[in-house]
Amino acid sequence: MDSLANLRAIPKHDWKVRVRVSRCWRRIIANAEMTSMGFVVVDQNGSRKVGWIRTGLMNRLENEFVEGRIIDIVNFVVRPYTESSVNRCFLDDNFMFLTSITNVLPVEEIVQNFPIHVFGCTPLNMIEDFNVH
């Protein structure tokens, strides 16, 4: 298994991670059209990563993304954020992108000490314009 901390945006499509689904949501734009599904996962090392499922794959993959469930995600790509990227959850420079060859498998065994959420708090003085308000 790969660690979320080691995922890189390189020409590789056979990453494999064991993660817990921390959050998932449908991305809906202004005209109420659903464009994708986003998710945040954490691994046993306490790393976290955001990922996206395009709408064409949601029927096959969405039901596996249950908050709190531990899953194996196999055969996905890691893409870099660009300067024009929006909907960026973390300061990471990349995100997981599930493709038509991606498999998501629920983990039936009990995994001890697997975090449910991982928070990265920003000190208030690091928030731009904090003292202005």
C-alpha positions as a printed NumPy array, in Angstrom:
array([[  0.   ,   0.   ,   0.   ],
       [  1.119,   3.545,  -0.708],
       [  0.988,   6.277,   1.92 ],
       [ -1.053,   9.379,   1.117],
       [  2.014,  11.45 ,   2.026],
       [  3.977,   9.769,  -0.781],
       [  1.467,  10.342,  -3.589],
       [  3.031,  12.374,  -6.386],
       [  1.666,  13.776,  -9.638],
       [  3.782,  11.542, -11.869],
       [  2.811,   9.388, -14.868],
       [  1.552,   6.517, -12.73 ],
       [ -1.96 ,   5.116, -12.581],
       [ -1.556,   2.128, -10.295],
       [ -1.433,   3.763,  -6.879],
       [ -2.982,   1.718,  -4.063],
       [ -4.011,   3.139,  -0.68 ],
       [ -5.911,   1.948,   2.385],
       [ -7.832,   4.902,   3.79 ],
       [-10.766,   5.925,   5.952],
       [-13.395,   8.136,   4.331],
       [-13.452,  11.292,   6.438],
       [-15.892,  13.355,   4.351],
       [-17.61 ,  13.152,   0.973],
       [-19.889,  15.509,  -0.909],
       [-21.473,  16.122,  -4.276],
       [-20.22 ,  19.176,  -6.143],
       [-23.171,  21.106,  -7.536],
       [-22.822,  24.247,  -9.643],
       [-25.138,  27.264,  -9.875],
       [-27.75 ,  25.686, -12.162],
       [-28.122,  22.71 ,  -9.756],
       [-26.108,  20.475, -12.077],
       [-23.945,  17.902, -10.318],
       [-20.414,  17.976, -11.732],
       [-18.5  ,  15.53 ,  -9.533],
       [-18.143,  14.033,  -6.096],
       [-15.402,  15.133,  -3.741],
       [-13.966,  13.267,  -0.799],
       [-11.384,  13.571,   1.953],
       [ -9.589,  10.435,   3.087],
       [ -7.037,   9.788,   5.844],
       [ -4.546,   6.957,   6.12 ],
       [ -3.149,   5.057,   9.076],
       [ -0.131,   7.398,   9.203],
       [ -2.33 ,  10.443,   9.816],
       [ -1.959,  11.858,   6.297],
       [ -4.974,  13.2  ,   4.436],
       [ -5.805,  13.858,   0.805],
       [ -8.707,  15.223,  -1.183],
       [ -9.978,  13.441,  -4.27 ],
       [-12.564,  13.699,  -7.016],
       [-14.877,  11.327,  -8.859],
       [-16.369,  12.58 , -12.109],
       [-20.1  ,  12.141, -12.588],
       [-19.711,   9.358, -15.16 ],
       [-18.169,   7.118, -12.492],
       [-20.393,   8.044,  -9.569],
       [-22.96 ,   5.276, -10.151],
       [-20.214,   2.675,  -9.814],
       [-18.131,   4.201,  -7.004],
       [-20.265,   6.538,  -4.885],
       [-21.818,   3.871,  -2.636],
       [-18.385,   2.775,  -1.381],
       [-17.658,   6.261,  -0.014],
       [-19.405,   6.054,   3.344],
       [-18.031,   8.426,   5.972],
       [-16.092,   6.427,   8.555],
       [-15.624,   3.362,   6.329],
       [-12.139,   2.008,   5.624],
       [-11.583,   1.246,   1.936],
       [ -8.828,   0.268,  -0.464],
       [ -8.613,   2.524,  -3.514],
       [ -6.675,   0.886,  -6.342],
       [ -5.6  ,   2.203,  -9.769],
       [ -6.071,   5.955,  -9.631],
       [ -4.009,   8.923, -10.741],
       [ -2.61 ,  11.863,  -8.831],
       [ -2.969,  15.226, -10.52 ],
       [ -1.292,  18.515,  -9.681],
       [ -3.255,  21.601,  -8.794],
       [ -2.809,  24.441, -11.253],
       [ -2.821,  28.158, -10.531],
       [ -6.424,  28.346, -11.725],
       [ -7.586,  25.434,  -9.539],
       [-10.551,  26.131,  -7.29 ],
       [-12.162,  24.013,  -4.567],
       [ -8.809,  23.349,  -2.977],
       [ -9.315,  21.934,   0.528],
       [ -5.712,  21.758,   1.739],
       [ -2.334,  23.266,   0.984],
       [ -1.345,  20.061,  -0.848],
       [ -0.014,  20.488,  -4.351],
       [ -1.96 ,  17.508,  -5.735],
       [ -5.178,  15.521,  -5.457],
       [ -6.471,  12.017,  -6.154],
       [ -8.492,  11.529,  -9.324],
       [-10.441,   8.315,  -9.787],
       [-10.68 ,   6.905, -13.315],
       [-12.553,   4.184, -15.183],
       [ -9.961,   1.596, -14.067],
       [-10.21 ,   2.559, -10.387],
       [-11.508,  -0.062,  -7.97 ],
       [-12.804,   0.759,  -4.494],
       [-12.999,  -2.166,  -2.098],
       [-14.393,  -2.061,   1.452],
       [-12.026,  -3.398,   4.12 ],
       [-13.845,  -5.969,   6.234],
       [-11.112,  -6.554,   8.816],
       [-10.901,  -4.424,  11.944],
       [ -8.023,  -1.975,  11.676],
       [ -6.785,  -0.651,  15.031],
       [ -5.807,   2.993,  15.648],
       [ -6.998,   4.267,  12.283],
       [ -7.788,   8.008,  12.534],
       [-11.262,   9.192,  11.614],
       [-10.293,  12.784,  10.852],
       [ -7.034,  14.691,  10.562],
       [ -7.153,  18.428,  11.134],
       [ -4.533,  20.943,  10.134],
       [ -5.23 ,  24.214,  11.898],
       [ -3.851,  27.531,  10.718],
       [ -2.707,  29.986,  13.394],
       [ -4.943,  33.062,  13.313],
       [ -2.007,  35.384,  12.668],
       [ -1.291,  33.438,   9.457],
       [ -4.718,  34.228,   8.003],
       [ -4.505,  37.101,   5.57 ],
       [ -6.38 ,  40.218,   6.738],
       [ -7.057,  38.696,  10.176],
       [ -6.327,  41.965,  12.006],
       [ -8.449,  44.047,   9.617],
       [-11.8  ,  42.766,  10.898]])
